[in-house]
């Protein structure tokens, strides 16, 4: 009887043990990156993204403002990522060029690459329809994802749909749209249709999470689900 109980206990423990720890490495541009305090309320979507996962996931957001795929390598920002990512990790890549390099390096280390198209800018036509602002770059990402049999999150398409839903005027609420003297970090104001504030960054992060639930079920299992009290 004791042996049976011990075996049952071991079996139950095996089911409740958390999955192995992994890291999501994030490389990309300013719309993803962590911002300095002096840039607040500008917020990269990688910042709120951190809080949606359980303790088995570590987020390493290495995205940098103003970096291209090429300069990310030249400035030695890529090397620490390549040196430290391990089997079972994920590499989220939000760049427009030289993607095969990152994909092949990830696969060689048995890391799962995820290609992400650029986030749409806020740019509406006179009829109130959102314009495509990254068509060339996004098409490159889609092509590479297909050729390399790599997971694709089409954030360009998803973010355009989000902006269209908000509309021309209300979509300003997602971006760095500040009047003069509205915030001490921007006394002259700022009219920026590329970079997000806190709300916009969270909305974009939620789009990525929606795609993870559809396209990456193993990672989706690590998304935190909290009960409403």
Secondary structure, 3 states (H helix, E strand, C coil): CHHHHHHHHHHHHHHHCCCCCEEEEEEECCCCCCCCHHHCCCCCHHHHHHHHECCCEEEEECCCCCCCHHHHHHCCHHHHHHHHCCCCCEEEEECCCCHHHHHHHHHHCCCEEEEECCCCCCCECCCCCECCCCHHHHHHHHHHHHHCCCEEECHHHHHHHHHHHHHHHHHHHHEEEECCCCCHHHCCCEEEEEEECHHHHHHHHHHHHHHHHHHCHHHHCCECCCCCC
